[in-house]
Amino acid sequence: MPRGILFLCVANSVRSQMAEGIARSLASPGVNVWSAGSRPTSVRPEAIAVLKEIGIDISGHRSKAVAEIPASEVDTVITLCAAEECPVFLGTAQRLHWGLPDPAAIVGSEEEVLSAFRKTRDELSRRIAAFLKENC
């Protein structure tokens, strides 16, 4: 069973933040979950909103740099970047890559943007549930 899971993307503002919130809601007690980015910015309000729709509150989250994560406690790193360059994690850990497009890059109406965030949320939920079922 993994004792520490780290989700990485560039800004730590959408995909990795949503993954952290979802994984924390699904993981067994004793599994630590973090997210971080190589160029952290701030958590996007759309990410907060679409997780709230499924009962997960990440409104208290903040974007973090990879260096803030206790590397010795991480045994699984999951990168989520697609077209952008993924952050590097120098610790020793199992590495997985789930390339997902950044919904923050969508230009359109508010509903089109939220739809892209929901699609990412749902895909992350599916993948995280399968990963935890197989590994925890």
Buried (B, 14 or more C-beta within 10 A) or exposed (E): EBEBBBBBBBBBBBBBBBBBBBBBBBBEEEBBBBBBBBBBEEBBEBBBBBBEEEEBEBEEBEBBEBEEBEBEEBBBBBBBBBEBEBBEBEBEBEEBEBEBBBBBEBEEEEEEBBBBBBBBBEBBBEBBEEBBEEEB
